[in-house]
Amino acid sequence: MPPGPLPPLPGAAPAKTTYESAPILRDLRKEAAAFVPVAVKRKLEIEKAQKEREQEETEVEAETGTGTGMQMGFTTRVNAAPDVDVDEIRRFAVEVEEAEDDGR
């Protein structure tokens, strides 16, 4: 006769599954600092690319000895057109149009 299933062990209790969950502590300051609006990200990427391009140009000018302001191995650049806010340019254009309309 083939052997059958074994009888249960005396005193062995059926296994119980217990689910537990601990609270998750979040650092909201860190999460808020990680959030950067898309427009700001784009602007930072553009500025980074411009700085890298300027650095490469400066290195090339220093190696070849070309460029403006070559003095003792250092190149100097003068920014004749500083960064201006777009809203400020629009306000200025409106003021110019109003002055032209007034005949000033």
KOLTORMAR-836982 format. One record per atom (N, C-alpha, C): residue in three letters; atom name; x, y, z. Coordinates in Angstrom, 2 decimals. Atoms other than C-alpha are relative to their C-alpha. Layout:
BEGIN
{residuo: Ala atomo: CA X: X Y: Y Z: Z}
...
# end
This chain:
BEGIN
{residuo: Met atomo: N X: 0.81 Y: -1.18 Z: 0.00}
{residuo: Met atomo: CA X: 0.00 Y: 0.00 Z: 0.00}
{residuo: Met atomo: C X: 0.87 Y: 1.25 Z: 0.00}
{residuo: Pro atomo: N X: -0.81 Y: -1.22 Z: 0.03}
{residuo: Pro atomo: CA X: 1.33 Y: 3.46 Z: -0.88}
{residuo: Pro atomo: C X: -0.22 Y: 0.82 Z: 1.27}
{residuo: Pro atomo: N X: 0.16 Y: -0.79 Z: -1.21}
{residuo: Pro atomo: CA X: 2.01 Y: 5.71 Z: 2.07}
{residuo: Pro atomo: C X: -0.86 Y: 1.23 Z: -0.27}
{residuo: Gly atomo: N X: 0.89 Y: -1.15 Z: 0.13}
{residuo: Gly atomo: CA X: -0.55 Y: 8.49 Z: 2.59}
{residuo: Gly atomo: C X: 0.63 Y: 1.25 Z: 0.61}
{residuo: Pro atomo: N X: -0.53 Y: -1.23 Z: -0.58}
{residuo: Pro atomo: CA X: -0.14 Y: 12.04 Z: 3.83}
{residuo: Pro atomo: C X: 0.27 Y: -0.18 Z: 1.48}
{residuo: Leu atomo: N X: -0.38 Y: 0.10 Z: -1.40}
{residuo: Leu atomo: CA X: 1.50 Y: 12.47 Z: 7.17}
{residuo: Leu atomo: C X: -1.03 Y: 0.69 Z: 0.88}
{residuo: Pro atomo: N X: 0.94 Y: -0.66 Z: -0.90}
{residuo: Pro atomo: CA X: -0.69 Y: 13.28 Z: 10.12}
{residuo: Pro atomo: C X: 0.63 Y: 1.26 Z: 0.57}
{residuo: Pro atomo: N X: -0.56 Y: -1.25 Z: -0.53}
{residuo: Pro atomo: CA X: -0.30 Y: 16.79 Z: 11.61}
{residuo: Pro atomo: C X: 0.73 Y: -0.26 Z: 1.31}
{residuo: Leu atomo: N X: -0.76 Y: 0.13 Z: -1.23}
{residuo: Leu atomo: CA X: 2.21 Y: 17.18 Z: 14.40}
{residuo: Leu atomo: C X: -0.84 Y: 0.49 Z: 1.17}
{residuo: Pro atomo: N X: 0.77 Y: -0.48 Z: -1.15}
{residuo: Pro atomo: CA X: 0.71 Y: 17.49 Z: 17.82}
{residuo: Pro atomo: C X: 0.57 Y: 1.32 Z: 0.52}
{residuo: Gly atomo: N X: -0.41 Y: -1.27 Z: -0.58}
{residuo: Gly atomo: CA X: 0.88 Y: 21.05 Z: 19.23}
{residuo: Gly atomo: C X: 0.45 Y: 1.03 Z: -1.05}
{residuo: Ala atomo: N X: -0.40 Y: -0.95 Z: 1.03}
{residuo: Ala atomo: CA X: 1.75 Y: 22.70 Z: 15.87}
{residuo: Ala atomo: C X: -1.22 Y: 0.82 Z: -0.41}
{residuo: Ala atomo: N X: 1.11 Y: -0.89 Z: 0.35}
{residuo: Ala atomo: CA X: -0.46 Y: 25.72 Z: 15.22}
{residuo: Ala atomo: C X: 0.15 Y: 0.41 Z: -1.47}
{residuo: Pro atomo: N X: -0.10 Y: -0.46 Z: 1.39}
{residuo: Pro atomo: CA X: -1.32 Y: 26.86 Z: 11.69}
{residuo: Pro atomo: C X: 0.70 Y: 1.36 Z: -0.05}
{residuo: Ala atomo: N X: -0.76 Y: -1.26 Z: 0.16}
{residuo: Ala atomo: CA X: 0.88 Y: 29.71 Z: 10.40}
{residuo: Ala atomo: C X: -0.95 Y: 1.16 Z: -0.25}
{residuo: Lys atomo: N X: 0.80 Y: -1.21 Z: 0.18}
{residuo: Lys atomo: CA X: -0.59 Y: 33.22 Z: 10.61}
{residuo: Lys atomo: C X: 0.86 Y: 1.03 Z: -0.73}
{residuo: Thr atomo: N X: -0.70 Y: -1.06 Z: 0.71}
{residuo: Thr atomo: CA X: 0.40 Y: 36.05 Z: 8.24}
{residuo: Thr atomo: C X: -0.42 Y: 1.33 Z: 0.62}
{residuo: Thr atomo: N X: 0.28 Y: -1.29 Z: -0.61}
{residuo: Thr atomo: CA X: 0.68 Y: 39.45 Z: 9.87}
{residuo: Thr atomo: C X: 0.60 Y: 1.09 Z: -0.89}
{residuo: Tyr atomo: N X: -0.47 Y: -1.12 Z: 0.81}
{residuo: Tyr atomo: CA X: 0.96 Y: 42.64 Z: 7.84}
{residuo: Tyr atomo: C X: 0.17 Y: 1.21 Z: 0.91}
{residuo: Glu atomo: N X: -0.26 Y: -1.19 Z: -0.81}
{residuo: Glu atomo: CA X: 2.55 Y: 45.69 Z: 9.45}
{residuo: Glu atomo: C X: 0.50 Y: 1.12 Z: -0.91}
{residuo: Ser atomo: N X: -0.48 Y: -1.14 Z: 0.77}
{residuo: Ser atomo: CA X: 3.28 Y: 49.17 Z: 8.20}
{residuo: Ser atomo: C X: 0.41 Y: 1.10 Z: 0.96}
{residuo: Ala atomo: N X: -0.48 Y: -1.11 Z: -0.83}
{residuo: Ala atomo: CA X: 5.39 Y: 51.86 Z: 9.82}
{residuo: Ala atomo: C X: -0.24 Y: 1.30 Z: -0.77}
{residuo: Pro atomo: N X: 0.20 Y: -1.27 Z: 0.71}
{residuo: Pro atomo: CA X: 4.76 Y: 55.54 Z: 9.04}
{residuo: Pro atomo: C X: 1.26 Y: 0.39 Z: -0.77}
{residuo: Ile atomo: N X: -1.11 Y: -0.46 Z: 0.83}
{residuo: Ile atomo: CA X: 6.92 Y: 57.02 Z: 6.29}
{residuo: Ile atomo: C X: 0.20 Y: 1.48 Z: 0.28}
{residuo: Leu atomo: N X: -0.32 Y: -1.40 Z: -0.28}
{residuo: Leu atomo: CA X: 8.61 Y: 60.26 Z: 7.32}
{residuo: Leu atomo: C X: 0.58 Y: 0.62 Z: -1.26}
{residuo: Arg atomo: N X: -0.45 Y: -0.67 Z: 1.21}
{residuo: Arg atomo: CA X: 9.07 Y: 62.67 Z: 4.42}
{residuo: Arg atomo: C X: 0.64 Y: 1.33 Z: 0.36}
{residuo: Asp atomo: N X: -0.66 Y: -1.29 Z: -0.18}
{residuo: Asp atomo: CA X: 11.43 Y: 65.62 Z: 4.25}
{residuo: Asp atomo: C X: -0.56 Y: 0.94 Z: -1.07}
{residuo: Leu atomo: N X: 0.68 Y: -0.85 Z: 0.98}
{residuo: Leu atomo: CA X: 9.18 Y: 68.18 Z: 2.55}
{residuo: Leu atomo: C X: 0.89 Y: 1.11 Z: -0.53}
{residuo: Arg atomo: N X: -0.91 Y: -1.05 Z: 0.47}
{residuo: Arg atomo: CA X: 11.89 Y: 70.82 Z: 2.37}
{residuo: Arg atomo: C X: 0.88 Y: -0.53 Z: -1.13}
{residuo: Lys atomo: N X: -0.85 Y: 0.61 Z: 1.02}
{residuo: Lys atomo: CA X: 14.12 Y: 68.47 Z: 0.39}
{residuo: Lys atomo: C X: -0.81 Y: -0.24 Z: -1.27}
{residuo: Glu atomo: N X: 0.85 Y: 0.25 Z: 1.16}
{residuo: Glu atomo: CA X: 11.23 Y: 67.50 Z: -1.90}
{residuo: Glu atomo: C X: -0.34 Y: 1.30 Z: -0.71}
{residuo: Ala atomo: N X: 0.33 Y: -1.28 Z: 0.61}
{residuo: Ala atomo: CA X: 10.30 Y: 71.15 Z: -2.48}
{residuo: Ala atomo: C X: 1.19 Y: 0.56 Z: -0.75}
{residuo: Ala atomo: N X: -1.21 Y: -0.49 Z: 0.68}
{residuo: Ala atomo: CA X: 13.90 Y: 71.98 Z: -3.38}
{residuo: Ala atomo: C X: 0.25 Y: -0.76 Z: -1.29}
{residuo: Ala atomo: N X: -0.20 Y: 0.80 Z: 1.21}
{residuo: Ala atomo: CA X: 13.88 Y: 69.19 Z: -5.95}
{residuo: Ala atomo: C X: -0.93 Y: 0.44 Z: -1.12}
{residuo: Phe atomo: N X: 0.95 Y: -0.47 Z: 1.01}
{residuo: Phe atomo: CA X: 10.90 Y: 70.77 Z: -7.74}
{residuo: Phe atomo: C X: 0.52 Y: 1.27 Z: -0.67}
{residuo: Val atomo: N X: -0.44 Y: -1.16 Z: 0.76}
{residuo: Val atomo: CA X: 12.05 Y: 73.14 Z: -10.46}
{residuo: Val atomo: C X: -0.94 Y: 0.14 Z: -1.18}
{residuo: Pro atomo: N X: 0.90 Y: -0.20 Z: 1.14}
{residuo: Pro atomo: CA X: 9.57 Y: 74.63 Z: -12.94}
{residuo: Pro atomo: C X: 0.72 Y: -0.20 Z: -1.33}
{residuo: Val atomo: N X: -0.58 Y: 0.31 Z: 1.30}
{residuo: Val atomo: CA X: 10.13 Y: 73.71 Z: -16.58}
{residuo: Val atomo: C X: 0.70 Y: 1.23 Z: -0.59}
{residuo: Ala atomo: N X: -0.59 Y: -1.21 Z: 0.57}
{residuo: Ala atomo: CA X: 10.82 Y: 77.32 Z: -17.61}
{residuo: Ala atomo: C X: 1.35 Y: 0.31 Z: 0.65}
{residuo: Val atomo: N X: -1.26 Y: -0.26 Z: -0.70}
{residuo: Val atomo: CA X: 13.51 Y: 77.70 Z: -14.95}
{residuo: Val atomo: C X: 1.05 Y: -1.03 Z: -0.42}
{residuo: Lys atomo: N X: -0.93 Y: 1.04 Z: 0.45}
{residuo: Lys atomo: CA X: 15.09 Y: 74.36 Z: -15.94}
{residuo: Lys atomo: C X: 0.57 Y: 0.34 Z: -1.37}
{residuo: Arg atomo: N X: -0.41 Y: -0.33 Z: 1.35}
{residuo: Arg atomo: CA X: 15.18 Y: 75.45 Z: -19.57}
{residuo: Arg atomo: C X: 1.01 Y: 1.16 Z: 0.02}
{residuo: Lys atomo: N X: -0.88 Y: -1.16 Z: -0.08}
{residuo: Lys atomo: CA X: 16.77 Y: 78.79 Z: -18.67}
{residuo: Lys atomo: C X: 1.37 Y: -0.41 Z: 0.55}
{residuo: Leu atomo: N X: -1.27 Y: 0.46 Z: -0.57}
{residuo: Leu atomo: CA X: 19.43 Y: 77.06 Z: -16.51}
{residuo: Leu atomo: C X: 0.80 Y: -0.80 Z: -1.02}
{residuo: Glu atomo: N X: -0.69 Y: 0.79 Z: 1.02}
{residuo: Glu atomo: CA X: 20.24 Y: 74.63 Z: -19.34}
{residuo: Glu atomo: C X: 0.60 Y: 0.91 Z: -1.07}
{residuo: Ile atomo: N X: -0.49 Y: -0.94 Z: 1.01}
{residuo: Ile atomo: CA X: 20.59 Y: 77.51 Z: -21.82}
{residuo: Ile atomo: C X: 1.22 Y: 0.75 Z: 0.52}
{residuo: Glu atomo: N X: -1.13 Y: -0.72 Z: -0.59}
{residuo: Glu atomo: CA X: 22.86 Y: 79.46 Z: -19.46}
{residuo: Glu atomo: C X: 1.22 Y: -0.90 Z: 0.12}
{residuo: Lys atomo: N X: -1.11 Y: 0.94 Z: -0.12}
{residuo: Lys atomo: CA X: 24.98 Y: 76.36 Z: -18.85}
{residuo: Lys atomo: C X: 0.65 Y: -0.22 Z: -1.36}
{residuo: Ala atomo: N X: -0.54 Y: 0.21 Z: 1.34}
{residuo: Ala atomo: CA X: 25.34 Y: 75.75 Z: -22.59}
{residuo: Ala atomo: C X: 0.77 Y: 1.23 Z: -0.48}
{residuo: Gln atomo: N X: -0.70 Y: -1.23 Z: 0.41}
{residuo: Gln atomo: CA X: 26.29 Y: 79.40 Z: -23.18}
{residuo: Gln atomo: C X: 1.35 Y: 0.13 Z: 0.71}
{residuo: Lys atomo: N X: -1.26 Y: -0.08 Z: -0.74}
{residuo: Lys atomo: CA X: 28.93 Y: 79.29 Z: -20.43}
{residuo: Lys atomo: C X: 1.02 Y: -0.99 Z: -0.56}
{residuo: Glu atomo: N X: -0.91 Y: 1.00 Z: 0.56}
{residuo: Glu atomo: CA X: 30.40 Y: 76.09 Z: -21.87}
{residuo: Glu atomo: C X: 0.53 Y: 0.47 Z: -1.35}
{residuo: Arg atomo: N X: -0.42 Y: -0.49 Z: 1.32}
{residuo: Arg atomo: CA X: 30.48 Y: 77.62 Z: -25.36}
{residuo: Arg atomo: C X: 1.00 Y: 1.14 Z: 0.15}
{residuo: Glu atomo: N X: -0.92 Y: -1.11 Z: -0.22}
{residuo: Glu atomo: CA X: 32.13 Y: 80.81 Z: -24.07}
{residuo: Glu atomo: C X: 1.34 Y: -0.50 Z: 0.52}
{residuo: Gln atomo: N X: -1.25 Y: 0.55 Z: -0.54}
{residuo: Gln atomo: CA X: 34.69 Y: 78.76 Z: -22.14}
{residuo: Gln atomo: C X: 0.81 Y: -0.66 Z: -1.12}
{residuo: Glu atomo: N X: -0.70 Y: 0.63 Z: 1.12}
{residuo: Glu atomo: CA X: 35.51 Y: 76.73 Z: -25.26}
{residuo: Glu atomo: C X: 0.61 Y: 1.05 Z: -0.92}
{residuo: Glu atomo: N X: -0.51 Y: -1.07 Z: 0.87}
{residuo: Glu atomo: CA X: 35.85 Y: 79.92 Z: -27.33}
{residuo: Glu atomo: C X: 1.21 Y: 0.67 Z: 0.64}
{residuo: Thr atomo: N X: -1.11 Y: -0.64 Z: -0.71}
{residuo: Thr atomo: CA X: 38.11 Y: 81.47 Z: -24.68}
{residuo: Thr atomo: C X: 1.24 Y: -0.89 Z: -0.06}
{residuo: Glu atomo: N X: -1.13 Y: 0.92 Z: 0.07}
{residuo: Glu atomo: CA X: 40.29 Y: 78.36 Z: -24.64}
{residuo: Glu atomo: C X: 0.62 Y: 0.00 Z: -1.38}
{residuo: Val atomo: N X: -0.51 Y: -0.01 Z: 1.37}
{residuo: Val atomo: CA X: 40.58 Y: 78.38 Z: -28.43}
{residuo: Val atomo: C X: 0.74 Y: 1.30 Z: -0.27}
{residuo: Glu atomo: N X: -0.65 Y: -1.29 Z: 0.20}
{residuo: Glu atomo: CA X: 41.41 Y: 82.10 Z: -28.45}
{residuo: Glu atomo: C X: 1.34 Y: 0.06 Z: 0.74}
{residuo: Ala atomo: N X: -1.24 Y: -0.01 Z: -0.77}
{residuo: Ala atomo: CA X: 44.03 Y: 81.61 Z: -25.74}
{residuo: Ala atomo: C X: 1.06 Y: -0.87 Z: -0.67}
{residuo: Glu atomo: N X: -0.95 Y: 0.89 Z: 0.67}
{residuo: Glu atomo: CA X: 45.63 Y: 78.71 Z: -27.65}
{residuo: Glu atomo: C X: 0.53 Y: 0.62 Z: -1.28}
{residuo: Thr atomo: N X: -0.41 Y: -0.54 Z: 1.29}
{residuo: Thr atomo: CA X: 45.70 Y: 80.52 Z: -30.98}
{residuo: Thr atomo: C X: 0.54 Y: 1.41 Z: 0.11}
{residuo: Gly atomo: N X: -0.49 Y: -1.36 Z: -0.18}
{residuo: Gly atomo: CA X: 46.48 Y: 83.96 Z: -29.57}
{residuo: Gly atomo: C X: -0.86 Y: 1.02 Z: -0.69}
{residuo: Thr atomo: N X: 0.91 Y: -0.95 Z: 0.64}
{residuo: Thr atomo: CA X: 43.50 Y: 85.55 Z: -31.27}
{residuo: Thr atomo: C X: -1.01 Y: 0.49 Z: 1.03}
{residuo: Gly atomo: N X: 1.02 Y: -0.52 Z: -0.91}
{residuo: Gly atomo: CA X: 40.61 Y: 87.41 Z: -29.76}
{residuo: Gly atomo: C X: 0.33 Y: 1.40 Z: 0.43}
{residuo: Thr atomo: N X: -0.20 Y: -1.38 Z: -0.43}
{residuo: Thr atomo: CA X: 40.18 Y: 90.86 Z: -28.30}
{residuo: Thr atomo: C X: 0.49 Y: 0.03 Z: 1.42}
{residuo: Gly atomo: N X: -0.46 Y: -0.20 Z: -1.37}
{residuo: Gly atomo: CA X: 41.97 Y: 92.04 Z: -25.22}
{residuo: Gly atomo: C X: 1.02 Y: -1.02 Z: 0.45}
{residuo: Met atomo: N X: -1.00 Y: 0.98 Z: -0.38}
{residuo: Met atomo: CA X: 44.83 Y: 89.56 Z: -25.29}
{residuo: Met atomo: C X: 1.12 Y: 0.71 Z: 0.75}
{residuo: Gln atomo: N X: -1.02 Y: -0.65 Z: -0.81}
{residuo: Gln atomo: CA X: 47.07 Y: 90.65 Z: -22.43}
{residuo: Gln atomo: C X: 0.64 Y: -1.04 Z: 0.90}
{residuo: Met atomo: N X: -0.78 Y: 0.89 Z: -0.85}
{residuo: Met atomo: CA X: 49.73 Y: 88.51 Z: -20.84}
{residuo: Met atomo: C X: -0.64 Y: -1.38 Z: 0.13}
{residuo: Gly atomo: N X: 0.54 Y: 1.34 Z: -0.01}
{residuo: Gly atomo: CA X: 48.02 Y: 85.25 Z: -21.79}
{residuo: Gly atomo: C X: -1.44 Y: -0.10 Z: 0.47}
{residuo: Phe atomo: N X: 1.38 Y: 0.04 Z: -0.45}
{residuo: Phe atomo: CA X: 44.59 Y: 86.24 Z: -20.50}
{residuo: Phe atomo: C X: -0.86 Y: 0.75 Z: -0.99}
{residuo: Thr atomo: N X: 0.92 Y: -0.70 Z: 0.88}
{residuo: Thr atomo: CA X: 41.62 Y: 87.17 Z: -22.62}
{residuo: Thr atomo: C X: -1.05 Y: 0.68 Z: 0.85}
{residuo: Thr atomo: N X: 1.05 Y: -0.71 Z: -0.71}
{residuo: Thr atomo: CA X: 39.12 Y: 89.75 Z: -21.48}
{residuo: Thr atomo: C X: -1.16 Y: 0.22 Z: -0.96}
{residuo: Arg atomo: N X: 1.19 Y: -0.22 Z: 0.81}
{residuo: Arg atomo: CA X: 35.58 Y: 90.09 Z: -22.72}
{residuo: Arg atomo: C X: -0.82 Y: 1.09 Z: 0.67}
{residuo: Val atomo: N X: 0.85 Y: -1.05 Z: -0.51}
{residuo: Val atomo: CA X: 33.37 Y: 93.10 Z: -22.36}
{residuo: Val atomo: C X: -1.39 Y: -0.24 Z: -0.56}
{residuo: Asn atomo: N X: 1.37 Y: 0.21 Z: 0.41}
{residuo: Asn atomo: CA X: 29.63 Y: 92.58 Z: -22.44}
{residuo: Asn atomo: C X: -0.65 Y: 1.38 Z: -0.14}
{residuo: Ala atomo: N X: 0.56 Y: -1.32 Z: 0.24}
{residuo: Ala atomo: CA X: 28.31 Y: 95.75 Z: -24.07}
{residuo: Ala atomo: C X: -1.52 Y: -0.01 Z: 0.15}
{residuo: Ala atomo: N X: 1.45 Y: 0.10 Z: -0.13}
{residuo: Ala atomo: CA X: 24.72 Y: 94.48 Z: -23.89}
{residuo: Ala atomo: C X: -0.32 Y: -0.94 Z: 1.16}
{residuo: Pro atomo: N X: 0.29 Y: 0.87 Z: -1.14}
{residuo: Pro atomo: CA X: 23.97 Y: 93.21 Z: -20.39}
{residuo: Pro atomo: C X: -1.39 Y: -0.63 Z: -0.14}
{residuo: Asp atomo: N X: 1.30 Y: 0.67 Z: 0.04}
{residuo: Asp atomo: CA X: 21.04 Y: 90.85 Z: -19.84}
{residuo: Asp atomo: C X: -1.08 Y: 0.96 Z: 0.48}
{residuo: Val atomo: N X: 1.10 Y: -0.88 Z: -0.34}
{residuo: Val atomo: CA X: 17.76 Y: 92.76 Z: -19.77}
{residuo: Val atomo: C X: -1.26 Y: -0.85 Z: 0.07}
{residuo: Asp atomo: N X: 1.25 Y: 0.73 Z: -0.18}
{residuo: Asp atomo: CA X: 14.40 Y: 91.48 Z: -18.59}
{residuo: Asp atomo: C X: -0.92 Y: 0.30 Z: -1.17}
{residuo: Val atomo: N X: 0.90 Y: -0.16 Z: 1.14}
{residuo: Val atomo: CA X: 11.89 Y: 90.92 Z: -21.41}
{residuo: Val atomo: C X: -1.14 Y: 0.95 Z: 0.34}
{residuo: Asp atomo: N X: 1.09 Y: -0.89 Z: -0.41}
{residuo: Asp atomo: CA X: 9.12 Y: 92.66 Z: -19.47}
{residuo: Asp atomo: C X: 0.47 Y: 1.45 Z: 0.02}
{residuo: Glu atomo: N X: -0.55 Y: -1.35 Z: -0.02}
{residuo: Glu atomo: CA X: 11.38 Y: 95.68 Z: -19.02}
{residuo: Glu atomo: C X: 0.11 Y: 0.56 Z: -1.42}
{residuo: Ile atomo: N X: -0.09 Y: -0.43 Z: 1.40}
{residuo: Ile atomo: CA X: 11.96 Y: 95.85 Z: -22.78}
{residuo: Ile atomo: C X: -1.39 Y: 0.38 Z: -0.52}
{residuo: Arg atomo: N X: 1.36 Y: -0.30 Z: 0.44}
{residuo: Arg atomo: CA X: 8.20 Y: 95.71 Z: -23.40}
{residuo: Arg atomo: C X: -0.49 Y: 1.32 Z: 0.59}
{residuo: Arg atomo: N X: 0.42 Y: -1.27 Z: -0.63}
{residuo: Arg atomo: CA X: 7.54 Y: 98.52 Z: -20.89}
{residuo: Arg atomo: C X: 0.69 Y: 1.18 Z: -0.68}
{residuo: Phe atomo: N X: -0.74 Y: -1.07 Z: 0.67}
{residuo: Phe atomo: CA X: 10.24 Y: 100.61 Z: -22.56}
{residuo: Phe atomo: C X: -0.60 Y: 0.29 Z: -1.37}
{residuo: Ala atomo: N X: 0.58 Y: -0.18 Z: 1.32}
{residuo: Ala atomo: CA X: 8.70 Y: 100.03 Z: -26.01}
{residuo: Ala atomo: C X: -1.33 Y: 0.74 Z: 0.10}
{residuo: Val atomo: N X: 1.28 Y: -0.69 Z: -0.20}
{residuo: Val atomo: CA X: 5.29 Y: 101.12 Z: -24.70}
{residuo: Val atomo: C X: 0.24 Y: 1.47 Z: 0.31}
{residuo: Glu atomo: N X: -0.31 Y: -1.39 Z: -0.33}
{residuo: Glu atomo: CA X: 6.81 Y: 104.28 Z: -23.21}
{residuo: Glu atomo: C X: 0.46 Y: 0.78 Z: -1.23}
{residuo: Val atomo: N X: -0.47 Y: -0.67 Z: 1.21}
{residuo: Val atomo: CA X: 8.54 Y: 105.09 Z: -26.51}
{residuo: Val atomo: C X: -1.18 Y: 0.29 Z: -0.92}
{residuo: Glu atomo: N X: 1.17 Y: -0.22 Z: 0.85}
{residuo: Glu atomo: CA X: 5.27 Y: 104.64 Z: -28.43}
{residuo: Glu atomo: C X: -0.88 Y: 1.12 Z: 0.54}
{residuo: Glu atomo: N X: 0.81 Y: -1.07 Z: -0.59}
{residuo: Glu atomo: CA X: 3.41 Y: 106.88 Z: -25.98}
{residuo: Glu atomo: C X: 0.69 Y: 1.35 Z: -0.20}
{residuo: Ala atomo: N X: -0.72 Y: -1.28 Z: 0.20}
{residuo: Ala atomo: CA X: 6.13 Y: 109.54 Z: -26.27}
{residuo: Ala atomo: C X: -0.13 Y: 0.44 Z: -1.45}
{residuo: Glu atomo: N X: 0.16 Y: -0.36 Z: 1.41}
{residuo: Glu atomo: CA X: 5.90 Y: 109.41 Z: -30.07}
{residuo: Glu atomo: C X: -1.41 Y: 0.51 Z: -0.28}
{residuo: Asp atomo: N X: 1.39 Y: -0.42 Z: 0.19}
{residuo: Asp atomo: CA X: 2.10 Y: 109.75 Z: -29.90}
{residuo: Asp atomo: C X: -0.24 Y: 1.40 Z: 0.56}
{residuo: Asp atomo: N X: 0.15 Y: -1.31 Z: -0.62}
{residuo: Asp atomo: CA X: 2.40 Y: 112.79 Z: -27.60}
{residuo: Asp atomo: C X: 0.75 Y: 1.07 Z: -0.77}
{residuo: Gly atomo: N X: -0.77 Y: -0.95 Z: 0.76}
{residuo: Gly atomo: CA X: 4.83 Y: 114.42 Z: -29.99}
{residuo: Gly atomo: C X: 1.21 Y: 0.52 Z: 0.71}
{residuo: Arg atomo: N X: -1.19 Y: -0.44 Z: -0.76}
{residuo: Arg atomo: CA X: 7.70 Y: 114.68 Z: -27.53}
{residuo: Arg atomo: C X: 1.25 Y: -0.21 Z: -0.77}
# end
